[in-house]
Amino acid sequence: MKTILIVEDEAILREISKDYFLNEGYKVLEAADGKAALELFQAHEVDLIVLDIMLPELNGWSVCRRIRKSSDVPIIMLTARVDEDDTLLGFELGADDYVTKPYSPPVLLARAKRLLESRSKNGKPSKLEDSIEIRGIKVHFPSRTVMIDGVLVNFTHTEFEILTYLMENQGIVITREQLITKIWGYEYAGDDRTVNTHIRNLRTKLGGRATSIVTIVRTGYKFEAHV
């Protein structure tokens, strides 16, 4: 049974979301503020977090930032903000997806299922090999860990998915549209800036190996073993 942590200060919204997840067989933990969310996260094994931005005690951005220091658990941010820069900030801090308020609970549930299914599928080797290594970047699928020149580097769920997708298609140009469809699904309403933000974060974490991800102007990206 997967465990969902719902962090929302509006009791009615929290209750509605909780009921949808419970009806689908998930276990649900609830928090009405950022501080309580961190305490629950530290005390329980959580598979996915639904995280509102505007919270008492600690806002969603602060909660996301703290969790990302030690975990790549999938995070969906809930936001009533319409400023695109705020959404991109959430991605830069490590959010995997976002849903804008007011939202449809079935849509939230569908987004959560996609993230969980993606993690379940890609957390296990689909081929004989359980890892892939190119240019000092080693991905171990069962543990979902990434070593760069022998040093363990923490990647978010979405960053891990993008990196492995590019590495498995080494030398092939992947368009931004292909990335959006593969990582977020056909129904995703985001744009190229979302992809660009995640790629920028990936390159930062790759450090000296960042040149492995090559930008193809007006098209997308490809992973090169010899650059």
N, C-alpha and C positions, 0 to 999 in steps of 0.2 A: 504494500500500500504506500503510495507516494504521499509525502507531506507538503502541504502548501502553507506558507506563512503569509497572511493577509495583513498589511499594515495600512490602516485607514482610520482617521479620527472621526469620520461621520458614521455613527452606529448603524443607521439604516442601510447605507451603501455596503458597509462591511458585512452585515447580516445577509443581504441579498446575494452578494458574491459568494459568501460562505455556503449558502444553501445550494447554489449551482455546483460548486465543487464537491460537496458532500453527496449530492445526488448522482455524481459520476464516480463515486467510490473512493474519493481522496480523503485523507485525513487533513484537518484544517486547524491551524494555530492562528490566534488573533492578537493584534496589538493596536492600541489606539494612539500611540506616540512612538517617536523614534527610539527613545531610551528603552522602552519595554520591548521593542522589536529586536534590538541588539541582545538583550538578556535572553529572549526566547531562542534566538538564533544560536547563541552560545550553549544553550542547555539542551537543544534538540537537534536531531538529524533532519535537516530541511532540504527538500528537493527543488523547490522553486519559491521565489518571493514575489508577491504582488505589492508594490511599494508606492504609496502616494507621496507626492513631493511636499505639499504643504502640511506639515505635522507639528504638534507641540513638542517641546523638549529638544528634539533634534529633527531637522528637516530631512526629507528623503535623500537629498544630495549627500548630506553628511553621513547618513546611514549607509548609503551605497558605497561611499568612499571607504568607510571603515571595514565593511564586509569584504571589499575587494582586496584588502591588504592580506587576507588569508584564505579566500575562497573564490571559486569560479562558478558558484551556484547561479543558475539562470535568474535574472531579475527583470520583471516587467514593471515599468514605472507608469503610474497614473498621474496625469497632469491636466489641470484646468487651464493651463497657460496656452496661449496660441502663438507665442513668440517662438519661431523656429530655432533661434539661438539657444533658448532654454532647453529645447529637446536635444539639440546637439551636445549641450553641456552634459546632459544625462548619459549620452553615449560615450562621451570622453571619460566620464567617471566610471564607466563599466557596465551600464545598463545594456541588456540584450534586446529589448523591445520597449515600446511605449504604447499606451492607449489613452486617447484624449477624452476627458470628461465633457459632457455626459456621454457615457458609453453603454453599449449593449452587453449585459453579462454573458450571453452566448458567444459574442465576439471575444471577450476576455478569456473565456474558457477555451475557445479554439486556439487562441494565441499560445496559451499555457500548454495545451496538449501538443502543439507543434514543437515547442521548445523541449518538452520532456521526451517526446518520441525521437527527436533529433539526437538528444543526448544518449538515449538508450541505444539507438542504432549505431551511432558513431563512437560510443564508449567501448565498443567491442570490435575486435578485428573482423573485417568482412572478407579478408583474404587469408592466405596461409601465413603471411607476415603479420606480426602484431605491432610493428613499428616501421617508421620510414625515416631515413636520414639523408639529408642533402646539404652540402656546404656547412657542416658543423651544426646544423639544426636537426635535432632528433626528436621525433614525435612518438610517444608510446601510447597507443590507442586504449588498451585496457585501463590504464591509470589516468588517461587524459593529461599527461604531463609533457612538457617541452623542455629539452635541455639545449642550451646554446653554448657551444664549445665547452661542454661538460658542466655548465652551470644551470641549475633549475630556475626557470623564469615563469612567473605566474601569468596566465592568460585568462581572459574572461571566456565564458561559454562561446559567445559569438566570435571573438577573436580566434579561438581555437578552431572553430568550424571554417572560417575563412582561410586561415593558414593551411589547414590540411587539404581543403578543396583545391587551393592553388598548387600545393606541393604534389598532390596526386595527379594533377594535370600539367606537370612540369613542361615548359616550353610551348604550351598552348595558350593562346590569348583568350581570356575569360572576360566577357563584356560585363558592364555594370548591371545590365538587365539580368544576365545569367546569375550573377552573385545574389541579387535581390530575390530572384525566384528560388534559388537553391537554399538560401539562409532564412529568408523571412516568408516566402510563399507568394503565390500569385496575387493574393488579396492585399498585399502590403501597400500602404498609401504613402510611404516615404519617398525620398528622391535621391539623386546622386550625392548630395552633401552627406547623407547618412553613411553611404559606402566610403566616401572620401575620409570621413572622420575615423572610421574603424581601420582603414588602411594606414592612416597617419599614426594611430595608436600602435598598430602592429609594427610599423617600422621603428618607432621609438623603442619598443621592447626588444626588437631584434638587434639593436645596436649596430655593431660593425657588419652584421649580416643583412642589414636593411636593404642593401642594393640588390638582394635576391628578388625582391618584388619590383618589377619594372612597370612603369606607367606607359600604356599605349595611348597616346593623345587622342581624345574624342572617342575612345572605344572602351578601354578597360585596363586590365592588368594581366601580367603573366609572371610565373615563377621561373627564374633562370638559374641553372646550376653553374654557369660559367660567365660571371660578370665581374 
